Amino acid sequence: MKTKTLRQDKVNVITLGCSKNLVDSEDLITQLQANDYEVVHDSNEEDANVIIVNTCGFIDLAKEESVNTILQYADVKKQGGIDKLYVTGCLSQRYKDDLEKEIPEVDAYFGTLELPGLLAKLNADYKHELIGERVLTTPQHFAYLKISEGCNRTCSFCAIPLMRGKHVSKTIEALVKEAENLARIGVKELMLIAQELTYYGLDIYKERQLPQLLHALAAVEGIEWIRLHYAYPSKFPLDIFTAMAELPQVCNYLDIPLQHASDTVLERMRRQITQAETRELIAEARQRVPGIAIRTTMLVGFPGETEEEFQQLCDFVEDMRFDRLGVFQYSHEEDTRAYDMEDDVPAEVKAERASRLMEIQQSISLGFNEAKVGKTFKVLFDRKEGEHFVGRTEFDSPEVDNEVLVSAKDQYVRLGDYAQVHITDATDYDLIGEVVV
C-alpha cells in the first residue's frame, strides 16, 4: 500500500472563539505554509487529511461549541475521513487532562502558548524569522493586532487568566514591524486587541504606554484607521483620549466592557470601580473626544443579581446611551472566584434579562442611526452581499457593530477601499446610503 509523506498533508485550521484566537490561527498558518504545508482555514471541503481545532473555553456556550467540533472531527477520523486530529487553544489549555481521557481519538492536545510543540508534532520547524509576519484570514484590508497576551486583573467571573496566563506586552518595536508588514500587503485598518489594552507596557516599560504605541503605529505608512478593543475601565489612563484626539488615524471608537452598573454587583465582580466613577469616565471620554463611539458589554445573571440590581443596570444603559452594546449571560466557571458563590439566577431569568437589556439598546441604536440620515461618512467597504456593498464607518468594528449598505445595482465600489457615503435611511443596526461621486 502506498503511504503518504507528511509533506503531502493538507491541513484545515478551524478557529473558534474571539479575534485573539484568530490571530493565533494566522500565526500557525504562517508557520505551516513556511514549512511547505498546504493549509486552508475554516474550510467546508473534505479534502484535508489533518485537522487542527483552535478552541475557545470562555463560557459554557463556547466550550460546548468547541467540544462538539472536536467530537465531530473525532467521528470523521474514526470513519477514516482524516488521518490526524490536533486540538489547541483555550479549552485545551484549561481542560487538557479531562479532554485526553474523554476524547482519546485526538492525536495531541496543546495549550495557548505551545505553537512550537504543535509544529514539532507535524515535523515542522518554528521559524523565528517569521515573528511579526502573518497570513491573513480576514479580508486583506483589515487585520487584528494583538499587542499583549494574558491578564493580571482579578475579575471574579473570568477564567481568561487561567487560560492565557499573566499579562505580557509585545514591544513597541515588534508591533510597529508587524504593522509595517501588514501595511505592505494592503492592510489599511488595524484592530488593536488584548485581554486588557490599558495595561499595555506596564510589564516591560514599567509604565503604561498605549499612547506611545498609538503614536508609533499612526506613523506607519498605509495605516488609515486604528481601532481600540477591550479596555478596562478602572484607573483608565486618560492620556489615551489625548492620543485619540491628536491622531487622525486613531478612530473615535473605544470598546470598554463595563459588565454592570450596580455598585453591589460590581463589588462582587471585583471590578474595582463604582457606577459614579464609570459615569465620570464616560463623560470625560465624550468631553475629550467629541463624537466618540463607545462600545460596551454587560453581564447579566451574576450570582445574587436581584431584580433591583438589574433595574439599576437598565436605568444606567438608558441614561448613558452607548453607541454599541452587547450582552452576555453569566456562565459559572470553575476555578474562578465567583464559582464559590451560588449560581442562583435561573437560566430563563438570565435570558429574559439579556433580552430586556437588548430591547433598550435597540431603541437607542435606532435613534443614533436615524440622526445620521442626511449626513455623509467615510466608509470602508468589506464585502459584497446579495444586492449590496457592505461597509463600515470609523464607529464600527467588523462583525460586532453596525454596517452601511449601498445598492450594487446602480453603484460600484472597490472592496477594501474607502468612499464617502451619504446616508439616506436607517434601521436599528444598519445604515443605507449612496456613494458620493
C-alpha positions in Angstrom: 0.0 0.0 0.0 1.3 3.4 -0.9 1.8 5.6 2.1 1.7 9.4 2.3 4.6 11.5 3.5 3.9 14.4 5.9 4.8 16.9 3.1 1.7 15.7 1.2 -0.6 16.5 4.0 -3.3 19.2 3.7 -4.2 21.0 6.9 -7.5 22.6 7.7 -7.3 25.0 10.7 -10.6 25.5 12.4 -10.9 28.7 14.6 -13.4 29.1 17.3 -13.9 32.0 19.7 -12.5 35.5 19.6 -10.3 37.6 17.4 -7.3 36.8 19.7 -7.7 33.1 18.7 -7.9 34.2 15.1 -4.5 35.9 15.3 -3.1 32.7 16.9 -4.5 30.7 13.9 -3.0 33.1 11.5 0.4 32.7 13.1 0.0 28.9 12.9 -1.0 29.0 9.3 2.0 31.3 8.5 4.4 28.8 10.1 2.9 25.8 8.4 3.0 27.4 5.0 6.6 28.3 5.5 7.2 24.6 6.1 5.6 23.8 2.7 2.3 22.7 4.0 -0.9 23.2 2.1 -3.2 25.0 4.6 -6.8 26.1 4.5 -8.9 27.9 7.1 -12.4 27.0 8.3 -12.9 25.1 5.1 -16.0 23.0 4.5 -14.3 21.0 1.8 -13.4 17.4 2.9 -10.0 17.1 1.1 -7.8 18.0 4.2 -6.4 15.0 6.0 -5.1 16.9 9.0 -7.5 18.9 11.2 -6.3 21.4 13.9 -9.1 22.8 16.0 -8.2 26.1 17.8 -10.7 26.1 20.7 -12.4 28.6 22.9 -13.1 28.0 26.6 -14.6 31.3 27.7 -18.1 30.5 28.7 -20.4 27.5 28.6 -21.7 28.1 25.0 -18.2 28.5 23.7 -17.0 25.4 25.5 -19.9 23.4 24.1 -19.2 24.5 20.6 -15.5 23.6 21.0 -16.3 20.1 22.4 -18.9 19.5 19.7 -16.4 20.5 17.0 -13.8 18.2 18.4 -16.3 15.3 18.6 -17.4 15.9 15.0 -13.8 15.5 13.7 -13.1 12.6 16.0 -16.0 10.8 14.4 -14.7 11.7 10.9 -11.3 10.3 12.0 -12.9 7.1 13.2 -14.5 6.6 9.8 -11.2 7.2 8.1 -12.0 10.6 6.7 -8.9 12.2 8.2 -5.5 10.9 9.3 -4.7 13.3 12.2 -6.6 15.5 14.6 -5.0 18.0 16.9 -6.5 20.4 19.4 -5.1 23.7 20.6 -6.3 26.9 22.2 -8.1 27.9 25.4 -10.2 24.9 26.0 -7.2 22.6 25.5 -5.2 24.8 27.9 -7.8 24.6 30.6 -9.1 21.0 30.4 -6.2 19.1 28.7 -6.2 16.2 31.2 -10.0 15.8 31.0 -10.1 16.0 27.2 -7.4 13.4 26.8 -9.5 11.0 28.8 -12.8 11.8 27.3 -11.8 12.2 23.6 -8.7 10.0 23.1 -9.2 10.0 19.3 -7.4 13.3 19.3 -3.7 12.7 18.4 -2.4 15.5 20.7 -3.7 18.5 22.8 -1.8 21.8 23.1 -2.2 24.9 25.2 -2.4 28.5 24.1 1.3 29.1 24.1 2.5 25.8 22.7 2.8 26.6 19.0 6.4 25.3 18.7 5.3 22.0 20.2 2.3 21.7 17.8 4.6 22.4 14.8 7.1 19.8 16.0 4.3 17.2 16.2 3.8 17.9 12.5 7.5 17.7 11.8 7.6 21.4 11.1 10.2 23.9 12.3 9.2 27.0 14.3 10.7 29.8 12.2 11.7 32.7 14.4 12.4 34.9 11.5 8.6 34.9 10.7 7.7 36.5 14.0 5.7 39.7 13.0 4.6 38.2 9.7 1.1 36.7 9.2 -1.1 35.1 6.6 -4.4 36.9 7.0 -7.7 35.0 7.2 -9.6 38.3 7.3 -10.2 40.4 4.2 -6.8 41.9 3.1 -7.6 45.5 4.1 -8.0 44.9 7.8 -6.2 42.9 10.5 -6.2 42.3 14.2 -3.0 43.3 16.0 -2.6 41.5 19.3 -0.5 43.9 21.5 -0.3 41.7 24.6 -1.1 38.3 26.0 -2.8 37.3 29.2 -4.3 39.4 32.0 -3.4 40.4 35.6 -6.9 41.5 36.6 -8.9 39.5 39.2 -12.5 39.8 38.0 -14.3 37.1 39.9 -16.3 35.8 36.9 -13.5 35.5 34.4 -11.4 32.4 33.6 -9.2 34.0 30.9 -6.2 34.4 33.2 -6.4 30.6 33.9 -6.2 30.0 30.1 -4.0 32.9 28.9 -1.7 33.5 31.9 -0.3 36.8 33.2 -0.1 40.0 31.1 2.8 40.0 28.7 3.2 43.0 26.4 4.9 42.9 23.0 7.5 45.7 22.5 6.6 48.8 20.5 9.3 47.9 18.0 7.9 44.5 17.4 4.4 45.8 16.9 5.5 48.5 14.5 7.3 45.9 12.5 4.2 43.8 12.4 2.1 46.7 11.4 4.6 47.6 8.6 4.4 44.0 7.3 0.6 44.2 7.3 0.5 47.6 5.6 2.8 46.2 2.9 0.2 43.5 2.0 -2.6 46.0 1.8 -3.9 46.4 5.4 -5.5 49.8 6.0 -7.2 49.2 9.3 -5.7 47.8 12.5 -7.8 46.5 15.3 -5.7 46.6 18.5 -6.7 43.7 20.7 -5.6 42.3 24.1 -7.3 40.9 27.2 -6.7 44.4 28.6 -5.4 47.2 26.4 -4.8 49.9 29.1 -2.3 47.7 30.9 0.0 47.7 27.8 3.6 48.3 28.6 3.5 48.2 32.3 5.4 44.9 32.5 8.2 45.8 30.1 8.5 49.6 30.3 7.4 49.9 34.0 4.6 52.3 32.9 1.5 52.2 30.7 2.5 53.1 27.2 -0.6 52.6 25.0 -0.5 56.3 23.9 3.2 55.9 22.8 2.3 52.8 20.9 -0.6 54.6 19.2 1.8 57.4 18.1 4.2 54.8 16.7 1.6 52.9 14.8 0.0 56.1 13.4 3.3 56.8 11.7 3.2 53.5 9.7 2.5 54.4 6.1 -0.7 52.9 4.7 -2.5 52.5 8.0 -5.5 54.8 8.0 -7.6 53.5 10.8 -6.5 52.2 14.2 -9.2 50.8 16.5 -9.1 50.1 20.2 -10.7 46.9 21.7 -11.1 45.6 25.2 -10.1 48.4 27.5 -10.5 48.1 31.3 -12.4 51.0 32.9 -10.9 51.0 36.4 -8.0 53.6 36.7 -8.3 54.2 32.9 -5.3 56.2 31.6 -6.8 59.4 30.4 -3.9 60.2 28.1 -5.3 57.6 25.8 -8.1 60.1 25.0 -5.4 62.8 24.3 -3.8 60.5 21.8 -7.1 59.7 20.2 -7.9 63.4 19.8 -4.5 64.2 18.4 -4.1 61.3 15.9 -6.5 61.3 12.9 -5.6 57.6 12.3 -7.0 56.5 15.7 -10.7 56.0 15.2 -13.1 57.8 17.6 -14.1 54.4 18.9 -13.5 52.7 22.2 -14.5 49.2 23.2 -14.7 49.3 27.0 -16.6 46.3 28.6 -18.2 47.7 31.8 -20.1 44.5 32.8 -22.5 46.1 35.2 -23.7 49.3 36.8 -24.9 48.2 40.3 -22.2 49.0 42.9 -23.0 45.9 44.8 -22.7 43.7 41.7 -19.5 45.4 40.6 -18.1 44.8 44.1 -18.9 41.1 43.9 -17.4 41.0 40.4 -14.2 42.6 41.8 -14.3 45.3 39.0 -12.6 47.9 41.2 -14.9 50.7 40.0 -18.2 52.2 41.0 -21.1 53.4 38.9 -20.3 57.1 39.7 -16.7 56.6 38.6 -17.9 54.9 35.4 -20.1 57.9 34.7 -17.2 60.3 35.2 -15.0 58.2 32.8 -17.7 58.2 30.1 -18.3 61.9 30.5 -14.5 62.5 30.3 -14.3 60.4 27.1 -17.1 62.3 25.4 -15.7 65.7 26.5 -12.1 65.0 25.3 -13.1 63.2 22.1 -16.3 64.8 20.8 -18.3 62.2 18.7 -16.6 59.2 20.2 -18.5 55.9 19.7 -18.4 53.8 22.8 -19.0 50.0 22.6 -19.5 48.1 25.8 -20.7 44.7 27.0 -22.8 43.9 30.0 -23.1 40.7 32.0 -26.5 39.7 33.4 -27.4 37.0 35.9 -24.3 37.2 38.0 -24.7 35.3 41.3 -27.0 37.2 43.6 -28.2 39.7 41.0 -31.5 40.9 42.3 -34.3 42.5 40.2 -33.4 45.8 41.8 -29.7 45.5 40.8 -30.7 44.5 37.3 -33.0 47.5 37.1 -30.1 49.8 38.1 -28.3 48.4 35.1 -31.2 49.0 32.8 -31.5 52.6 34.1 -27.8 53.1 33.6 -27.9 51.9 29.9 -31.0 54.1 29.2 -29.2 57.1 30.7 -25.7 56.6 29.2 -26.9 55.9 25.7 -24.0 53.8 24.5 -23.4 53.7 20.7 -22.9 49.9 20.7 -23.8 47.3 23.4 -23.6 43.6 23.7 -24.9 41.3 26.5 -23.5 38.1 27.9 -25.4 35.8 30.3 -23.3 34.7 33.3 -21.6 31.4 33.0 -20.5 29.6 36.2 -16.8 28.9 35.6 -14.9 26.5 37.8 -11.7 27.8 39.5 -12.9 31.4 39.3 -13.6 33.4 42.5 -17.3 33.5 41.6 -17.5 29.7 41.5 -17.8 29.6 45.2 -21.0 31.7 45.0 -24.3 30.1 44.3 -25.3 30.4 40.6 -28.8 31.3 41.8 -30.2 33.3 38.9 -32.3 30.8 36.8 -31.3 30.3 33.2 -34.7 31.6 32.0 -34.3 34.8 34.1 -30.8 35.3 32.7 -32.2 35.0 29.1 -35.1 37.3 29.9 -32.9 40.0 31.4 -30.5 39.8 28.4 -33.5 40.3 26.1 -34.8 43.2 28.1 -31.4 45.0 28.0 -31.0 44.5 24.3 -34.5 45.9 23.7 -33.4 49.1 25.5 -30.3 49.2 23.3 -32.2 48.5 20.1 -34.2 51.7 20.6 -31.1 53.7 21.4 -29.3 52.4 18.4 -32.2 53.3 16.1 -32.2 56.8 17.5 -28.5 57.2 16.8 -28.8 55.8 13.3 -31.8 58.0 12.4 -29.8 61.0 13.4 -27.2 60.1 10.8 -29.7 60.3 7.9 -28.8 63.2 5.7 -25.1 63.2 6.7 -22.1 61.9 4.8 -19.5 59.5 6.3 -16.2 57.9 5.2 -16.9 54.2 4.8 -14.5 51.3 4.4 -16.1 48.5 2.2 -15.6 44.9 3.4 -17.7 42.7 1.1 -20.5 42.4 -1.4 -23.5 40.5 -0.1 -26.5 39.9 -2.3 -27.5 43.2 -3.9 -25.4 45.4 -1.6 -21.9 46.5 -1.0 -21.4 46.3 2.8 -19.0 48.7 4.6 -18.4 50.4 8.0 -17.8 53.8 9.4 -15.0 54.6 11.8 -17.5 54.0 14.5 -17.9 50.3 13.7 -15.8 47.2 14.0 -16.2 44.1 11.8 -18.8 41.5 12.7 -19.9 43.0 16.0 -21.1 46.5 15.0 -23.4 48.3 12.6 -22.9 48.3 8.8 -23.5 50.6 5.9 -25.4 49.2 2.8 -25.0 50.6 -0.6 -27.0 49.2 -3.6 -24.9 47.3 -6.0 -27.5 47.6 -8.8 -26.6 51.1 -9.8 -23.4 51.9 -7.8 -19.9 50.5 -7.7 -17.2 50.5 -5.0 -14.0 48.5 -4.8 -13.8 46.2 -1.8 -11.1 47.3 0.6 -11.4 50.9 -0.5 -12.9 53.9 1.3 -15.7 56.0 -0.1 -17.8 58.9 1.0 -21.4 57.7 1.6 -24.5 59.9 2.0 -26.9 58.3 4.4 -30.5 58.1 3.1 -32.2 55.7 5.5 -31.6 53.8 8.8 -32.7 50.7 10.6 -32.0 49.5 14.2 -28.5 48.4 13.4 -27.7 49.4 9.8 -27.4 52.5 7.6 -28.4 52.7 4.0 -26.7 55.2 1.7 -25.4 56.3 -1.7 -21.8 56.8 -2.8 -21.0 60.5 -3.2 -19.3 60.8 -6.6 
